[in-house]
Amino acid sequence: MGKLKNSIDNVVKTTGTLEKAAGALLEDRARMTQNFLMACDFCRGGADSIYMYLMAKFKKNGEKIDAHKDDTLKDVIDGNIAKMVKELVKGQSRVEKLKAAGDKNLKVGMAVKANAGKVRNEISSINAIVAKKKKKLLASKKYKTKLKEYEAALADIDSQLEALEKMLPGKGYGKYVDPKIWKVSASTKVSQIKDATSTSLTMDMKMLPKEDEEHAKKFRGRGFAKSLAQMKKWSSEADDMEKE
């Protein structure tokens, strides 16, 4: 088995695996980001409910909430606040888990991107081999047309992998929000609850699920099937071509 066939077989195998991994990765990322956004909104709303309740509670006593900004939840707790805090604790835990899942997805994206780069390097090696053979093959009508088809398949795969490299690894959640802002306990101050109500997610963050869904749809829509079929055909003829 010659070098050309080995390289072609490697491109076919790895590209097929990348196609499945990348499509699933993009779709998972869109779903996870949407869930993360919803969980963050839940926590922000929970913190806001606690703060508004405290405002009303202090107002009944003729006091302003700012006078209690250094009070802890332990100082102001009642049955209603306890229930709200319990829900916020659950929500914050979910945000933390979703952030961890997002970080893991990001690492997978980096790995897929790295493998896409390796395949592109392999494609460059194949093109280098073909370039050396072209002068000999130009005299052969048998391979002239086929070679153009195979080179077109290589170019198509390479362009799609290039696009994939640009899509990945994706964006992490850390730059948008720190889930710790919603981590509450008995020692959490009223002023910290206020801070937790003002945390906002940028429009960039809200656009991520849509962007990932569009990338996934586009990536899956084009596919590698036709080009990979050409490459497999080329593999069966590669050893003969190297003898030319």
Residue frames as qw, qx, qy, qz and C-alpha x, y, z in Angstrom:
[[0.000, 0.889, 0.457, 0.000, 0.00, 0.00, 0.00],
 [0.472, 0.385, 0.007, 0.793, 1.48, 3.34, -1.10],
 [0.180, -0.212, -0.364, 0.889, 1.70, 6.66, 0.68],
 [0.272, -0.105, -0.291, -0.911, -1.05, 8.18, -1.46],
 [0.576, -0.340, -0.673, -0.315, -3.55, 5.47, -0.58],
 [0.464, -0.311, -0.631, 0.539, -2.67, 5.69, 3.12],
 [0.037, -0.117, -0.150, 0.981, -3.23, 9.44, 3.12],
 [0.414, -0.182, -0.452, -0.769, -6.52, 9.17, 1.23],
 [0.580, -0.349, -0.736, -0.033, -7.83, 6.46, 3.54],
 [0.342, -0.270, -0.518, 0.736, -6.91, 8.56, 6.57],
 [0.151, 0.004, -0.071, -0.986, -8.72, 11.61, 5.19],
 [0.522, -0.255, -0.608, -0.541, -11.83, 9.54, 4.45],
 [0.564, -0.346, -0.715, 0.226, -11.91, 7.91, 7.88],
 [0.278, -0.260, -0.399, 0.834, -11.17, 11.02, 9.91],
 [0.195, -0.066, -0.207, -0.956, -13.46, 13.30, 7.93],
 [0.525, -0.349, -0.677, -0.380, -16.37, 10.92, 8.33],
 [0.506, -0.408, -0.621, 0.438, -15.83, 10.90, 12.09],
 [0.159, -0.154, -0.150, 0.964, -15.46, 14.67, 12.23],
 [0.277, -0.273, -0.465, -0.795, -18.67, 15.20, 10.29],
 [0.574, -0.503, -0.635, -0.119, -20.71, 13.34, 12.91],
 [0.510, -0.368, -0.437, 0.643, -18.84, 14.83, 15.86],
 [0.116, -0.010, 0.033, 0.993, -19.04, 18.40, 14.61],
 [0.355, -0.395, -0.512, -0.675, -22.73, 18.26, 13.74],
 [0.612, -0.533, -0.580, 0.068, -23.63, 16.86, 17.15],
 [0.467, -0.227, -0.299, 0.801, -21.29, 19.30, 18.90],
 [0.024, -0.167, -0.162, -0.972, -22.86, 22.36, 17.30],
 [0.510, -0.467, -0.517, -0.504, -26.38, 21.19, 18.04],
 [0.640, -0.439, -0.538, 0.329, -25.51, 20.30, 21.65],
 [0.334, -0.085, -0.188, 0.920, -23.88, 23.68, 22.15],
 [0.233, -0.336, -0.294, -0.864, -26.99, 25.51, 20.90],
 [0.640, -0.500, -0.537, -0.227, -29.21, 23.49, 23.26],
 [0.629, -0.336, -0.439, 0.547, -26.91, 23.89, 26.26],
 [0.187, 0.092, -0.049, 0.977, -26.52, 27.63, 25.72],
 [0.401, -0.449, -0.373, -0.706, -30.28, 28.08, 25.57],
 [0.710, -0.484, -0.509, 0.055, -30.67, 26.12, 28.81],
 [0.517, -0.141, -0.299, 0.789, -27.91, 28.20, 30.40],
 [0.051, -0.290, -0.123, -0.948, -29.67, 31.42, 29.44],
 [0.583, -0.505, -0.439, -0.461, -32.96, 30.20, 30.90],
 [0.718, -0.378, -0.469, 0.349, -31.28, 29.08, 34.12],
 [0.343, 0.019, -0.174, 0.923, -29.56, 32.46, 34.47],
 [0.274, -0.401, -0.246, -0.839, -32.84, 34.29, 33.93],
 [0.687, -0.493, -0.519, -0.124, -34.43, 32.09, 36.59],
 [0.618, -0.277, -0.382, 0.629, -31.73, 32.98, 39.11],
 [0.123, 0.165, 0.004, 0.979, -31.86, 36.66, 38.31],
 [0.461, -0.466, -0.384, -0.650, -35.63, 36.58, 38.70],
 [0.716, -0.430, -0.530, 0.150, -35.29, 34.68, 41.97],
 [0.450, -0.133, -0.282, 0.837, -32.88, 37.23, 43.40],
 [0.112, -0.292, -0.183, -0.932, -35.18, 40.03, 42.23],
 [0.589, -0.510, -0.519, -0.350, -38.16, 38.41, 43.99],
 [0.645, -0.380, -0.462, 0.474, -36.24, 38.23, 47.26],
 [0.281, -0.008, -0.097, 0.955, -35.11, 41.83, 47.00],
 [0.286, -0.387, -0.334, -0.811, -38.58, 43.14, 46.12],
 [0.652, -0.511, -0.555, -0.068, -40.07, 41.17, 49.00],
 [0.552, -0.289, -0.362, 0.693, -37.54, 42.68, 51.39],
 [0.059, 0.204, 0.099, 0.972, -38.29, 46.16, 50.11],
 [0.491, -0.484, -0.425, -0.586, -41.99, 45.65, 50.81],
 [0.701, -0.415, -0.532, 0.231, -41.28, 44.09, 54.19],
 [0.420, -0.164, -0.257, 0.855, -39.14, 46.99, 55.36],
 [0.102, -0.326, -0.254, -0.905, -41.56, 49.55, 53.91],
 [0.559, -0.562, -0.553, -0.257, -44.34, 48.15, 56.13],
 [0.635, -0.511, -0.346, 0.466, -42.16, 49.01, 59.10],
 [0.030, 0.996, 0.054, -0.069, -41.51, 52.49, 57.73],
 [0.510, -0.591, 0.454, 0.429, -37.95, 51.64, 56.79],
 [0.576, 0.705, -0.315, -0.267, -35.93, 51.79, 53.58],
 [0.991, 0.054, -0.034, 0.115, -34.04, 48.76, 52.36],
 [0.491, 0.655, -0.341, 0.463, -30.77, 50.72, 52.12],
 [0.387, -0.688, 0.405, -0.462, -30.76, 50.92, 55.89],
 [0.871, -0.236, 0.406, -0.144, -30.49, 47.12, 55.93],
 [0.670, 0.637, -0.365, -0.106, -27.95, 46.68, 53.15],
 [0.176, 0.531, -0.791, 0.248, -25.42, 45.12, 55.52],
 [0.736, -0.170, 0.473, -0.452, -27.96, 42.77, 57.11],
 [0.011, 0.220, -0.942, -0.254, -27.56, 39.11, 56.25],
 [0.571, -0.171, -0.598, -0.536, -30.28, 36.75, 55.10],
 [0.459, -0.225, -0.788, 0.342, -30.05, 35.18, 58.55],
 [0.034, -0.164, -0.375, 0.912, -31.03, 38.56, 60.03],
 [0.419, 0.181, -0.065, -0.887, -34.11, 39.07, 57.83],
 [0.215, -0.012, -0.932, -0.292, -35.23, 35.51, 57.10],
 [0.601, 0.054, 0.428, -0.673, -38.88, 34.45, 57.37],
 [0.687, 0.164, 0.705, -0.063, -40.91, 31.60, 55.92],
 [0.620, 0.757, 0.162, -0.133, -41.47, 33.27, 52.54],
 [0.146, 0.843, -0.507, -0.105, -37.83, 34.27, 52.11],
 [0.515, -0.345, 0.785, 0.008, -36.73, 30.76, 53.12],
 [0.749, 0.402, 0.525, -0.043, -38.80, 29.29, 50.28],
 [0.476, 0.874, -0.077, -0.066, -37.43, 31.78, 47.75],
 [0.146, -0.749, 0.643, 0.058, -33.86, 31.21, 48.89],
 [0.688, -0.083, 0.721, -0.004, -34.33, 27.44, 48.57],
 [0.715, 0.622, 0.319, 0.000, -35.44, 27.85, 44.95],
 [0.237, 0.920, -0.308, -0.040, -32.56, 30.22, 44.22],
 [0.438, -0.542, 0.715, 0.061, -30.07, 27.71, 45.63],
 [0.751, 0.230, 0.617, 0.054, -31.46, 25.05, 43.29],
 [0.543, 0.832, 0.113, -0.011, -31.32, 27.43, 40.35],
 [0.030, -0.875, 0.478, 0.075, -27.76, 28.49, 41.08],
 [0.615, -0.284, 0.730, 0.094, -26.67, 24.86, 41.29],
 [0.729, 0.506, 0.458, 0.057, -28.19, 24.26, 37.85],
 [0.315, 0.935, -0.158, -0.038, -26.34, 27.26, 36.40],
 [0.325, -0.682, 0.648, 0.093, -23.06, 25.90, 37.78],
 [0.704, 0.031, 0.703, 0.094, -23.71, 22.49, 36.23],
 [0.622, 0.729, 0.285, 0.032, -24.63, 24.02, 32.88],
 [0.082, 0.923, -0.365, -0.088, -21.51, 26.17, 32.94],
 [0.500, -0.432, 0.740, 0.126, -19.42, 23.04, 33.59],
 [0.717, 0.367, 0.588, 0.080, -21.16, 21.31, 30.67],
 [0.414, 0.909, 0.023, -0.040, -20.44, 24.35, 28.51],
 [0.184, -0.792, 0.567, 0.130, -16.77, 24.30, 29.49],
 [0.642, -0.105, 0.749, 0.124, -16.62, 20.60, 28.59],
 [0.640, 0.664, 0.386, 0.012, -18.29, 21.30, 25.25],
 [0.163, 0.946, -0.252, -0.124, -15.71, 23.99, 24.60],
 [0.394, -0.545, 0.721, 0.167, -12.87, 21.52, 25.18],
 [0.686, 0.264, 0.670, 0.102, -14.48, 19.03, 22.80],
 [0.459, 0.874, 0.138, -0.073, -14.78, 21.84, 20.26],
 [0.086, -0.837, 0.508, 0.183, -11.06, 22.52, 20.61],
 [0.556, -0.210, 0.789, 0.157, -10.31, 18.84, 19.99],
 [0.641, 0.566, 0.518, 0.031, -12.55, 18.69, 16.92],
 [0.261, 0.948, -0.118, -0.138, -10.95, 21.86, 15.60],
 [0.297, -0.653, 0.667, 0.203, -7.47, 20.40, 16.11],
 [0.625, 0.084, 0.763, 0.145, -8.44, 17.21, 14.25],
 [0.535, 0.795, 0.280, -0.065, -9.89, 19.26, 11.42],
 [0.044, 0.900, -0.390, -0.190, -6.53, 21.01, 11.17],
 [0.483, -0.358, 0.777, 0.185, -4.71, 17.67, 11.02],
 [0.656, 0.441, 0.608, 0.067, -6.94, 16.48, 8.18],
 [0.361, 0.925, 0.008, -0.116, -6.28, 19.69, 6.29],
 [0.198, -0.729, 0.619, 0.218, -2.55, 19.08, 6.69],
 [0.606, 0.010, 0.783, 0.139, -3.07, 15.57, 5.31],
 [0.565, 0.738, 0.365, -0.051, -4.94, 17.06, 2.36],
 [0.111, 0.917, -0.326, -0.201, -2.00, 19.37, 1.72],
 [0.422, -0.424, 0.775, 0.202, 0.30, 16.33, 1.70],
 [0.643, 0.376, 0.663, 0.068, -1.95, 14.59, -0.86],
 [0.405, 0.902, 0.091, -0.123, -1.95, 17.68, -3.03],
 [0.145, -0.781, 0.558, 0.240, 1.84, 17.71, -2.86],
 [0.556, -0.085, 0.807, 0.182, 1.97, 14.10, -4.04],
 [0.569, 0.655, 0.497, -0.019, -0.47, 14.83, -6.85],
 [0.166, 0.934, -0.173, -0.264, 1.55, 17.85, -7.94],
 [0.289, -0.540, 0.735, 0.291, 4.60, 15.61, -8.44],
 [0.507, 0.168, 0.835, 0.137, 2.56, 13.15, -10.48],
 [0.434, 0.726, 0.257, -0.467, 0.76, 15.68, -12.64],
 [0.182, 0.659, -0.532, -0.499, 3.37, 15.90, -15.34],
 [0.101, -0.125, 0.970, 0.180, 3.29, 12.16, -15.81],
 [0.312, 0.441, 0.798, -0.267, -0.46, 11.94, -15.54],
 [0.315, 0.634, -0.019, -0.705, -1.11, 14.74, -17.99],
 [0.221, 0.356, -0.756, -0.502, -0.11, 12.38, -20.77],
 [0.008, -0.159, -0.987, 0.029, -2.62, 9.77, -19.61],
 [0.403, -0.254, -0.310, -0.823, -6.21, 10.39, -20.74],
 [0.589, -0.303, -0.749, -0.020, -7.29, 7.57, -18.44],
 [0.471, -0.451, -0.531, 0.540, -6.50, 9.56, -15.29],
 [0.164, 0.195, 0.057, 0.965, -6.70, 13.16, -16.46],
 [0.429, -0.488, -0.330, -0.684, -10.46, 13.55, -15.93],
 [0.738, -0.455, -0.492, 0.078, -10.48, 11.44, -12.78],
 [0.523, -0.079, -0.324, 0.785, -7.69, 13.44, -11.26],
 [0.093, -0.336, -0.073, -0.935, -9.69, 16.65, -11.69],
 [0.644, -0.495, -0.401, -0.424, -12.67, 15.05, -9.97],
 [0.755, -0.323, -0.442, 0.361, -10.54, 13.83, -7.10],
 [0.343, 0.085, -0.188, 0.916, -8.85, 17.18, -6.67],
 [0.320, -0.452, -0.217, -0.804, -12.27, 18.86, -6.63],
 [0.748, -0.481, -0.446, -0.098, -13.37, 16.47, -3.87],
 [0.631, -0.148, -0.348, 0.678, -10.23, 17.32, -1.90],
 [0.087, 0.259, -0.007, 0.962, -10.86, 21.04, -2.34],
 [0.520, -0.520, -0.355, -0.577, -14.47, 20.67, -1.22],
 [0.768, -0.432, -0.431, 0.196, -13.55, 18.78, 1.94],
 [0.509, -0.016, -0.229, 0.829, -10.76, 21.22, 2.71],
 [0.098, -0.399, -0.110, -0.905, -13.06, 24.25, 2.33],
 [0.654, -0.547, -0.373, -0.364, -15.67, 22.71, 4.63],
 [0.758, -0.321, -0.368, 0.432, -13.07, 21.86, 7.24],
 [0.298, 0.204, -0.098, 0.927, -11.72, 25.40, 7.00],
 [0.381, -0.518, -0.216, -0.735, -15.24, 26.71, 7.70],
 [0.784, -0.460, -0.415, -0.013, -15.53, 24.29, 10.63],
 [0.607, -0.050, -0.322, 0.725, -12.27, 25.56, 12.11],
 [0.006, -0.344, 0.005, -0.939, -13.76, 29.07, 12.09],
 [0.613, -0.511, -0.332, -0.503, -16.92, 27.88, 13.89],
 [0.856, -0.420, -0.274, 0.130, -15.01, 26.10, 16.63],
 [0.233, -0.129, -0.926, 0.269, -14.19, 25.82, 19.46],
 [0.301, -0.725, -0.561, -0.262, -17.04, 28.23, 20.22],
 [0.045, -0.609, 0.251, -0.751, -17.51, 30.72, 23.03],
 [0.378, -0.186, -0.802, 0.423, -17.38, 29.97, 26.73],
 [0.305, -0.787, -0.486, -0.227, -19.92, 31.28, 29.22],
 [0.589, -0.415, -0.305, 0.622, -17.39, 32.70, 31.65],
 [0.243, 0.069, 0.115, 0.961, -17.06, 36.03, 29.87],
 [0.267, -0.491, -0.464, -0.688, -20.80, 36.62, 30.09],
 [0.608, -0.617, 0.003, -0.499, -21.75, 35.79, 33.66],
 [0.190, 0.310, -0.840, 0.402, -20.25, 34.44, 36.88],
 [0.615, -0.398, -0.618, -0.288, -22.74, 31.96, 38.41],
 [0.464, -0.168, -0.621, 0.610, -21.24, 32.64, 41.85],
 [0.118, -0.210, 0.078, -0.968, -23.17, 35.92, 42.02],
 [0.682, -0.298, -0.256, -0.616, -26.30, 33.87, 42.74],
 [0.625, -0.061, -0.728, 0.273, -24.66, 31.66, 45.36],
 [0.360, -0.634, 0.109, -0.675, -26.54, 32.54, 48.55],
 [0.553, -0.151, -0.748, 0.335, -26.27, 31.43, 52.15],
 [0.412, -0.769, -0.460, 0.167, -27.28, 32.62, 55.60],
 [0.453, -0.528, 0.000, 0.718, -24.35, 35.07, 55.53],
 [0.327, 0.417, 0.466, 0.708, -25.31, 36.67, 52.20],
 [0.056, -0.361, -0.274, 0.889, -25.90, 40.39, 52.65],
 [0.392, 0.730, 0.481, -0.287, -28.95, 42.27, 51.37],
 [0.142, 0.791, -0.311, -0.508, -26.63, 44.40, 49.23],
 [0.178, -0.275, 0.876, 0.353, -25.36, 41.22, 47.55],
 [0.404, 0.479, 0.776, -0.080, -28.93, 40.20, 46.74],
 [0.290, 0.848, 0.092, -0.434, -29.33, 43.57, 45.04],
 [0.027, -0.600, 0.652, 0.463, -26.16, 42.95, 43.01],
 [0.327, 0.041, 0.931, 0.155, -27.55, 39.58, 41.97],
 [0.430, 0.671, 0.548, -0.254, -30.64, 41.23, 40.48],
 [0.231, 0.863, -0.137, -0.428, -28.64, 43.52, 38.20],
 [0.399, -0.303, 0.756, 0.422, -26.52, 40.89, 36.46],
 [0.662, 0.587, 0.078, -0.460, -27.36, 41.04, 32.77],
 [0.706, 0.036, 0.598, 0.377, -26.50, 38.89, 29.79],
 [0.035, 0.490, -0.336, -0.804, -25.27, 40.67, 26.69],
 [0.738, 0.481, 0.018, -0.473, -27.02, 40.42, 23.33],
 [0.341, 0.534, -0.760, -0.145, -23.97, 38.52, 22.10],
 [0.213, -0.124, 0.925, -0.291, -24.76, 35.79, 24.61],
 [0.608, 0.357, 0.478, -0.525, -28.41, 35.69, 23.56],
 [0.601, 0.602, -0.312, -0.424, -27.37, 35.30, 19.92],
 [0.122, -0.463, 0.875, 0.066, -25.19, 32.25, 20.54],
 [0.580, 0.157, 0.780, -0.174, -27.92, 29.56, 20.36],
 [0.621, 0.703, 0.166, -0.304, -29.23, 30.97, 17.08],
 [0.231, 0.764, -0.561, -0.217, -25.74, 31.18, 15.60],
 [0.290, -0.308, 0.906, -0.011, -24.91, 27.60, 16.62],
 [0.650, 0.374, 0.614, -0.247, -28.18, 26.27, 15.20],
 [0.539, 0.788, -0.099, -0.280, -27.46, 28.03, 11.91],
 [0.035, 0.646, -0.752, -0.125, -23.91, 26.65, 11.84],
 [0.476, -0.068, 0.868, -0.122, -25.16, 23.13, 12.58],
 [0.668, 0.562, 0.398, -0.284, -27.85, 23.32, 9.90],
 [0.415, 0.812, -0.333, -0.239, -25.41, 24.65, 7.33],
 [0.130, -0.536, 0.833, 0.045, -22.75, 22.11, 8.22],
 [0.538, 0.102, 0.826, -0.137, -25.12, 19.14, 8.13],
 [0.606, 0.659, 0.212, -0.391, -26.84, 20.47, 5.03],
 [0.369, 0.728, -0.517, -0.258, -23.74, 20.38, 2.87],
 [0.937, -0.164, 0.302, -0.053, -22.27, 17.16, 4.14],
 [0.135, -0.631, 0.695, 0.318, -19.24, 15.28, 2.89],
 [0.812, 0.147, 0.548, -0.140, -21.05, 12.31, 1.30],
 [0.722, 0.691, 0.035, -0.031, -20.38, 13.13, -2.36],
 [0.195, 0.831, -0.508, 0.112, -16.77, 14.16, -1.86],
 [0.511, -0.438, 0.723, -0.156, -16.02, 11.21, 0.42],
 [0.875, 0.293, 0.373, -0.101, -17.46, 8.85, -2.19],
 [0.572, 0.785, -0.226, 0.073, -15.00, 10.30, -4.71],
 [0.134, -0.730, 0.643, -0.187, -12.17, 9.89, -2.25],
 [0.759, -0.156, 0.612, -0.156, -13.06, 6.24, -1.62],
 [0.831, 0.540, 0.135, -0.003, -13.06, 5.63, -5.35],
 [0.287, 0.846, -0.426, 0.145, -9.69, 7.32, -5.56],
 [0.509, -0.556, 0.635, -0.166, -8.36, 5.10, -2.79],
 [0.889, 0.125, 0.439, -0.040, -9.11, 1.99, -4.85],
 [0.724, 0.646, 0.062, 0.235, -7.02, 3.41, -7.72],
 [0.208, -0.942, 0.261, 0.042, -4.32, 5.21, -5.74],
 [0.686, -0.389, 0.542, 0.289, -1.70, 2.43, -5.92],
 [0.679, 0.439, 0.468, 0.358, -2.07, 2.18, -9.71],
 [0.196, 0.966, 0.076, 0.148, -1.82, 5.94, -10.04],
 [0.415, -0.815, 0.368, 0.168, 1.41, 6.03, -8.07],
 [0.744, -0.071, 0.555, 0.365, 2.92, 3.56, -10.53],
 [0.537, 0.784, 0.276, 0.145, 2.24, 5.86, -13.47]]
